[in-house]
Every structure is written in structure tokens, then in C-alpha cells.
Amino acid sequence: MEIAQDISLLDLNDHALKPFEEIRQSSLQKLENLSFPSTKVENWKYSRTGKIVKHNWLNDHGYKEIDAAFFIPNWKGSVLKFSNGKLLDSSLIKSMVIDGFKLKPLSKACENCIQYVNKVFGNYSRESENIFDQINNTSWQDGLFLHVPKNVQLKEPVHVVMAIDNPNTAVHMRNVIVLEEGAEAEIVISIVGTGSGKTYQNVITEARLGKNAKLHIDKIQQAGSEEFQMCTEAIYQEQDSHFTINTISVDAGWVRNDLKINIEGINCESNLNGVYLPIEKQHIDNHTVVDHLKPHCNSNEMYKGVIYDQATGVFNGKVFVREDAQKTNAFQSNNNIVMSENASMNSKPELEIYADDVKCSHGSTTGQFDEEAVFYLRARGISELNARKLLVNAFLSDALVNIHNEEVKEYVEGLLEKKQSEILS
């Protein structure tokens, strides 16, 4: 397959900084020897990419104001808005009354930012054998750049909204996050589509956490039934750092989430949580890799899904515990409910352990809805709709407990409540 002929994703941008250009040129050369994955490739066994690869995507990206429904009510922090790959002029970047931190669009990263960009940009993607990552290297348009200096704690969170609303449009976005020693930040990333037609978003987030740094990400995905989302988070943790990500896949026709967590220092903690509710013929695929390289670290994964109609869910979580990573605690759980005979779930939790003094476990369950529990609640005066909502909410609650920002939690719960009402009514 000739890449340049078969897929019109390459929209080369003229980002001026030398490191960006070097990685772009390297990726262009690498693309010559890469092919698009088929279901014969293990990591893509259940996720077909043909509809992305064969579609004639447009590179002309106009932009519009983003629907207010995609913003979190009563939000107190900064908001960075991107529409069809472009920064909106009306984007609001608040002053957080803290000296030294840098928050700006990545395309506006200047020469005095480059030392921080170099710490992260391309660390994962330049070596990736995933052709979609290499295309992002060559074609990214914009995204978040955040640098938080040593011992600085952002008092207010940052909300990044990446929206797409032009039919037949492909958008490639890139986020770079650098937290120095003792720094703390909370970020919400909303990847959304208006449902106006076929669209494709490819988003890569690369982050490095310095010693004793803390990064919390809430990722919210909303899009129409013909929209494709491909998202990668590559995180590098140094000693005593804490990382948490909550992935809430509310809607989209086809979703692929790849998380690559590299634990490079001792006494680190990593928490990965996910919730997904595909309906109709939607497809949501969560792939995680947690690589324990040093001792005395903890990782926890909890992914929960409710699959309706003819939808499909995929979970493939792999934990590596390297020879030097003694005293590692690694736990992985994937639980699912299939709500119809035609819904399907493919789950594969994995452990690959080379150390002998560790505590590691993984588990997966997939079952049907408990109709006896519905009957029990209805016998106590609760309507069938509310009974089913209560049971689904109870099932998902463990995977949502790490959303500690009240505004975000209320917003996410509202999205899930609205979707369940639409499904069950």
C-alpha cells in the first residue's frame, strides 16, 4: 500500500522549531517502510482500520465556535479551545497568579520553551512502529504545551477542548506536558465531535513527571456514530511521582485509546481508570501498557464497560515487571456487562513478570444484566428506567471514584445520565 496515494492524512505544517522539523523528516522516512495494521496484527485483532485508511480525508480545516455543551459548567480554570485543528481566537488562557509556568498552544512554543519541549516531544512517537503515530509526527497541527517549574502547584485546572465539526476532515493534535520536580497539575482533555458526518481525530499526549511530581488527567470523549478517534498517552514517571488518568468514553463511532506508562523511578504510583458505554454499532478499544522498570512502585487499573445493541468493546492491558522492579504492586481489573445478545466484549489482561518479589494480579469478567436485581428494585416502587440506571451507576462507580474535581465529576455524571436516559427510554 502506497501511503501517499492511499491516504490523504498528510497535511504538513510549517512549525518553525528545529526539533519539530527533525522528527517530521525522520517520520517521513520511516513511513516508507510501515504499513497500516490489519486484524492479523495482535494489537489490532479486534479493531479494523480500513474505514480510516481508505477514506478520502480533507486537509482544508475551517473552524467554528464550539458548542457550549462541550464545556464544563462553573469552570474556574483555564480553557484552551481548538476547532478542526486550529486555535480559536476566543480561547481563554487565565492568569493563575503563579510565576514561571508556561501554558500555550504547542504551535506557539518559542525558543525559550524548546529546552522543555525537547524533554518530551517525540520520546515515544519517534520510535513507535505504529504508522498512525508517525503520521501524527509529520502532520500535527496544534495542541497543548504546559511546563510547570519546580515545586509549583497549579491552583486551578486546565481544560483543553479539541473539537471537530467539518465532515470528511482529519485532524492531528499534539500535547506536550512537562512537570519539574515537585510540580503538580490537573488537566481535562475533551475530544469531541458534533456528529455532522465522518471525521477522524488523532491525538498524542506526551508527558514527563519529574521527581515527586503529580499529574491528573481526565479525558472525556464524545462524538457521533460516524466519527473516529485515535488517542495515545505516553507518560514517563521519575522517582516518587504520581500519575492518574480517567478515560470516559461517552460516545463515538470508533475509538482507540493507547496508554503507554513508563515507570522509570522508585516509589511511583500510577492509576488508570476507564468507563465506556458503546451503543448501536460503536466500537471502543482500550489498550494499556504499564512498564515497571524500578522497585517499590504501585500501579492500579480499573476499566468498566456497558455494551449495548450491536456494539463492541475491547480491553487489552499489559503490565511488565522488569527484573529490577522488585517490591512492585500491580493490579488490573476489567469488568463488563453486555446488554444484548448481539453486543460483544473482547478482554485480555496480561502480566509479564521478571521479578520474584512482587504482588501482581489481573482479572476480567463479562456478564449479562442482573434482571433479578431490576425486579427487586421495582418491587420497592422504583420504575424500571430508574432501576436500570441505579444498577449501571453502581457498576460504574468504582471506575469513577478517582475523578476528584467536583465540577468534572458532576459534568461526567450528567453525560452518563443523559446517555442512559436516551438508551433506556
VENDA-V33918 format. One line per field, one symbol per residue. burial: I if it has 9 or more other ideal C-beta (glycine too) atoms within 8 Angstrom, else O. A space follows every 10 residues. Layout:
burial: ???
This chain:
burial: OOIOOOIOII IOOOOOIOII IOIIOIIIOI IOOIOOIOOO OOOIIOIOIO IIIOIOIIOO IOOOOIOOOI IIOOIOIIII IIIIIIIIOO IOOOOIOIOO IIIIIIIOIO OOIIOIIOII IIIIIIOOOO IOIIIIIIII IIIIIIIIIO OIIIOIIIII IIIIIIOIII IIIIIIIIII IIIIIIIIII IIIIIIOIII IIIIIIIIII IIIIIIIIII IIIIIOIIII IIIIIIIIII IIIIIIIIII IIIIIIIIII IIIOIIOIII IIIIIIIIII OIIIIIIIII IIIIIOIIIO IIIIIIIIIO IIIIIIIIII IIOOIIIIII IIIIIIIIIO OOIIIIIOII IOOOIOOIOI OIOIOIOOOO OOIIOOIIOO OOOOIIIIII IIIOIIOOII OOIOIOIIII IIIOIIIOII IOIOO
